[in-house]
Structure formats: structure tokens, C-alpha cells
Amino acid sequence: MRRIVAQTRKELTQIVRDWRTLALALILPIVLLLLMSTAISLTVNDLPVVVQDFDDSSASHDFIDAMRASITLHVVSWPVNKSAEQALVANAARAVVIIPAHFGRDIARGVNSPVQLLVDASDANTAKLISGYATQITTAYNRQTAGATQAGPVQTAVRLWYNPGLSSKKFYGPGVFVLGISMFPPLLAALAMAKEGEHKTILQVYVSSISAHEFLLGKIIAFMAVALAECFVMCLLLFTYFGLRFAGDPTPFLIATILYAFCVASFGTMVGATIPNQAASMQAVALGGFLLVFLLSGLIFPIENIPAGLRWISNFIWGRYYIEIVRDALLQGGGWPAVWFKVLIVGVIGTTFYGIAWRGMRKMQVKV
Amino acid sequence: MKRLLQFLFNYRLLALIKKEFNQIRRDRRLAISLILPPVVQLTLFGFALSANVTNIRLGLVDDSRSPESRELIATLTESKSFRLAGYYFSVNELGDAVSRGNVDAGVVVPYDYARDLARDRPTTVQFLLNAMNANTATISRAYAEGVIQSYNTGLRGKGIRVQTFSGMDLARRGQVQLQPAFLYNPGLVDSWFIVTGVFGLLLILNSSLVSSAAMVREREAGTIEQLLMSPASTSEIIIAKITPLFILLCMMMLVAIAVLKLAFDVPFQGNILFLLLGGALCILSGISIGTVIATFSKSAQQAQLTSFFVNPPLSSLSGALNPVEAMPKWLQPVTVLNPIHHFATIVRGSTLKGSGFMDLWPNFLGLLIFTIILVSLSVWRFRKQLS
């Protein structure tokens, strides 16, 4: 036990003495959380839209005012002598609304009038959002002008659960939080372990009285401490800037966090033990910690969207389970019945990493 | 002019360039890192990141249990957007299923649904959406409302219409019918937006990674002293270092363009020259970023660590993976300072939209200014380090 503590203290001292690693451990996660959560958000506000009004009647002005009143679209001016599509090509607008001549007359006579919406679909997702918003505005406009006469027999009442304000910050915040923990602690752990191999200090460890398990546990506990410190700092941010609260029982989250810290620290140590080269092990962590967790854990888009040929890999991505646990704790509040299995898997994957790290360490001596 | 040419093509410079080429050729890891990332990253990002909202798992509480309600459910689930995932007997059960994550959305059909329809009274169907993911929720809400709207039109055709006593047919007003048309990507292929953005990320990040490794190597091995002792001037050393990297990275760009074309079938509507020109500028600024990073580091490992401080902000504030409008208002102007943003606009303009130079010149100007600033910064830093 004493030897484990000594090993842990040695690792922590090593981190604190290099400004790069210290900043990497504590400042970068916060920067990442602030930047990334906005950078991957897809919910758009204030999209520029050009309106071409060939009617110029009071009815068409009413309709344009309805568009103007929405916070999602904002009407920008566009010279009448230029074609509307030009605005899309020049990136001046995301969509063009074209109101035909006789619009007002048709409406007054009870004839339906077609209004064209040209959407720049080079960004398919935003295009879908724009067309959805514009349809909603039009429906509301129709309902308002026509009264109940025109309203369809079946109406929808949509209730948005868990995130009624549709704030994407609340969805991506927890995801990026997991990404940060999946990336920086293992990076530091891999560097520290590979350094032992590269500088051949591992030989000193072999001749000392410390056992392989004590050595590994000492290292892992040190990086678990780093991970938990990061976790604490980022949680502060989540609870203040992101406005999140525990939605239900916080115990699954707390236990899963400790297990996940163990999991990522073991992952880093495993990489460092099997690839005793600092630059190469850093790339391996960037691949495993960043790319796989970023792409295959449902961080941005639902996992079901990944083609089946790649989707099976996400079953092995440790970040995926932790993201689901964190989102459940902070947004849904399903508690133990919803996530016990995921907590278990995080533990199992962590233990597997530990096992491989232990085997890798035994071989390290031969490599060095 | 003649002196410039003389300067550019003297034997010393050619010899230095040859030396760098040889060095890169013998470094197999560098060669691999030039070919592998464009192929792997583009395909991974392009296939794995898809914002498509399909197969939303729908839980159903049907209190009406009538042919009419079943028809409504059939209309909802016949599209690819919704998939029936379970029947529940009460709203509470449905709520539990949503919170456990068994279903993504729920529909509650009221018990008097069929009766109201038969009596020409408006009736309300409730949709419960798990709105954790704001984007998916917004899109699925639009789907649900769209389906109900077309269902209503169908009902009207059958003669069911809500009667009210105030509105007579004389006072009937026409309706606005919105007809959306999706330009440049009528099939709404998601991957086109992602891969065109990742292309820019790839060029800058990979160039900076490769160049910082190449620049720092000389210093790590201690051979930089030998270079300084040679009669070559600092500018010659820099040009000799950059030229082979630039040529190799341009080849990487061609590989990436081939992947865009072959694997993702991205249309090339505009002039491919814009793409190549923008890409070349992007590579140059990437190389400069890498050089600046290298001058702050003593070893390859330090350079890599330092790049962790530069790359995340650079890539996340670029609008490469998401629309700029999704960022907070105060951050949006910052993207103007980001070469990746300009390049992404150029790529999307010249491939998907077929924009001309008149539309893209501000982005070219921005990219050019950045490249010049970054190149001069890196030359200044490198010189300072040498002397």
C-alpha cells in the first residue's frame, strides 16, 4: 500500500512540474468544453433569408412580417435587380422566399396561393430545419388569418421532454465533458508510461521491490486523480454556464465517474505499456480517446445513423456508455433501472484494459 | 527578376531540397501519415457522422382503438421517419419507456378521437418527444406535423371538415402553400456537408502535424548546428524545408479529392481550379502553423503536445462540421479569422454550388491574407531560432 501511494505521489509531482502537462490536464478540458459544445451544435438561430415580394400587397406584407417575427429566420435585403438564386450562391442567405404576383388577390378570393421557398441544401441538416421552421410559420399564419375554419380536423400538441427549451448546449455539454475525460487523462498516462520505456527507467522499476500490480495501480490512481479533478472542474462549468442539474438519483453518475476514471487511466497506461514510444503512443491515444469517442459514441448524432458496417464497433467504445450515463443523470433522470447495465460495462472494459496493461508491462522488459 | 530566379534555382538550394526529399522518402511513417489520414478520416467522418433523422422509435397509447386511430398510426409509420416500437396501455407506462430510452417519441390518441372526427369536431393528438437532442427533436417535430397535415388533407378530401358556425364559405380566405425546393443537394445527402468540411480540417491539421515533426527533427537530433555552419542562408534553409512538404501535401490533397469524388460522389459543379488554389493556400498556412509550433518545442513529443492547444480551437471555430449560425453570436465573427472557415466556404461553393470567383473572392482574400501573415510569422520565428 505504501509503495502504491509513493508511486502515485511521484506521478503527480511529475505532472505538476511541466507546464505543458499541467495545462493539458486542467485548462484544456475547460477550453474544449466551452468551444466544442458550441462547435458541434446544430440548432441554428437567426438564419439570413431573402424575401422577393412580387405582389407587394398588404397580404404579402403580413406574411413577410410573420417571417420576420420568428427568431430563427431573419430577413435580409437583397437588390431586386439580381436573381434570388444569386443570394444563395454568394452565401448572402440560406434561403429565399418568393411571393408570386396576385398573392393578395388570390388569398382574398379564397384561392390557395403557392409561395416558393428555395433552400440552400449544401448543408442538408440546416436545410431541413429551415424548411421545417418555414412550414411552421406558414401553418401558424394560415391558422391566424383563416380562423378555425381552415384548421384541420386533427391537431397536434407536441410536448418536448427533458429539454423543453431545445437548448443544444444541454445536450452537447455532457457529451463534450465525456470527450474531455476520454482524451486528456489517458494522454498523460500514456506519455508517462511510454516515457518509462523510452528513458529505460522501467528497468529500475524491475529491479526494485515494487510489484507490477503496485506499480500499475500507483500510476492509474494518479491519473484517476487527474481525471476526477478534471471532472470536478468541468462539472462546475456544466452546473453554472450550461445550466444543468441532476435530474434524478446522482449515485449512478458518481459511481460511473469513478469507474470511468479508472477505465480511461487504464486505457492510457495500457497504450503506454504496449507502445513504449511517446510520439506513437500519443497518436494511439488520439485515435482511441478522441476519434473513436468523437465519432462512434453518439456524441453528436445518434448511433443508429452509423452504417451497420461500422456501428458494431461502437459497442466496444467505452465513452458511449458513459455518455449515456451522464446524459441520463443530467437530463433524463432514469436512475439505476435505466443505466445499471452501462455502469457495469464501463467497469468491465476498465478491468480489461488493466489486464492488458499488466500483460504489456511484463513484456516491456524484453522490448527495452 | 533575374536575380530572384538565380536565387531560387542555385545549386545550393536544389541540393538542400534534394536532401529534404531523401529524408522524407526514407521516413516510412511520414509517408504513411500522408496517405492514410485523408482516406481513413474522410471515410470515417463521412459515414459515421450523419444527421439524418430516420427510424424514430415511436411508442403508442391508443385510447381510441378505432379504425380511424389505426389509420392515423399507419400514416405515421408508413414513412421511414417513424417506426412503431411498442404499444402501451397508459400514458404513465409510455412516460417510463421514454425515460428508460426504449422509445424516442410517443403518440397519445385520445379516447374520443373517432367520435370527434365523426362529429366533425377538432381533435388533438399528443406527441411526446425526447428533446434531449435539440436537433433531432426539432426535425422529428417537423416530420410529425407534416404527416398530420397531409393526413388532414386526406380527410378533407373524404369530406370530413370541421364545421364552425361563424365562418361561412363566403368569408373563406385562401391559404398560403409553402413549396420548399432544395437547391444544390436535392437528395439532402448529409455526408456532402461533413466531408467538404473535414477536407479543410484535414489539410490544415495534417500539414501542421507533418511540418512540425519535420521542423523539430533537425533540432531534436542536433543537426541544426551543421545546417547553420553551411554557407546556406536562413531563407534558403526555410524554402528547402517547405518545398518538399508542400509538394507532398498537395499530392495528399489530390488523394483526398479522389476520395470525395469516388467514395462520396460529391458533385463538382464549379471550377476545380478554385478548389486547388484554395487548398494550396490552406496547406501553406498549415505548414506555417506547424513551423511556429515547432519553434516553441524542443522535441517531437513537445510539439505534439503544443499542437493540442492550437488545433481544437482552430477546428471547432471553423464551421467545418456545423453551420456558423449555430455558434453563439459573439463567437461568430471569430470565424473570419479562421483559414479553415474560408476554405470550407470555397470548397462548398466550388463543388456543390458552382460559385464563381465573384462570389468567392472575399474568402480567397481572407485565406490569402492569413497565409501571408502565417508564413511571415513562421519565417520570422524560424530565423530567430536559427540565429
Interface residues (C-beta under 8 A of the other chain):
Chain A: R20 T21 A23 L24 L28 V31 L32 L35 M36 T38 A39 I40 S41 L42 T43 V44 N45 D46 L47 F63 E85 L88 V89 A90 N91 R94 D106 I107 A108 R109 G110 V111 N112 S113 P114 V115 Q116 L117 L118 V119 D120 A121 S122 D123 A124 N125 T126 A127 K128 L129 S131 G132 Y133 A134 T135 Q136 T138 T139 Y141 N142 T145 A146 G147 A148 T149 Q150 A151 G152 P153 V154 Q155 T156 A157 V158 R159 L160 W161 Y162 N163 P164 L166 S167 S168 K170 F171 L187 L191 Q278 A279 M282 L291 L295 L296 I300 F301 P302 E304 N305 I306 P307 L310 E324 R327 D328 L331 Q332 G333 G334 P337 A338
Chain B: Q41 L44 F45 F47 A48 L49 S50 A51 N52 V53 T54 N55 L72 V98 S99 R100 G101 D116 L117 D120 R121 P122 T123 T124 V125 Q126 F127 L128 L129 N130 A131 M132 N133 A134 N135 T136 A137 T138 I139 R141 A142 A144 E145 G146 I148 Q149 Y151 N152 T153 L155 R156 I160 R161 V162 T164 S166 G167 A171 R172 R173 G174 Q175 V176 Q177 L178 Q179 P180 A181 F182 L183 Y184 N185 P186 L188 V189 D190 W192 F193 T196 A300 Q301 Q302 Q304 L305 T306 F308 F309 P312 P313 S315 S316 L317 S318 L321 N322 P323 E325 A326 M327 P328 K329 L331 T345 R348 G349 L352 K353 G354 S355 G356 M358 D359
